[in-house]
Amino acid sequence: MRGWSHREVLGSVDYAFEGTYESKVENLMLCVVQLVLSGGWYPEAEQSMRGKISGQFLAEGLDNLLQGVPQAEAEQFKHDLKILKLI
């Protein structure tokens, strides 16, 4: 990845993990990681990722998505979502 542009790194992460995770919460977490990695440099991509994340919240409900996640991890994830102004 040395010498790669930021956009190339984001694309590589997206490609490398596409279809890797089966659970909805893992895919949600991956989308949040991609949002953080984008660093606000690509407003259209950020808007798309935020829409995808919000859509999952609306369709599934955050608490439903976090079922089975240990409570401490779920609380940390919710804290991260608050920092990102997703909840």
Order of alpha helices (4+ residues) and beta strands (2+ residues): alpha-alpha-alpha-alpha-alpha
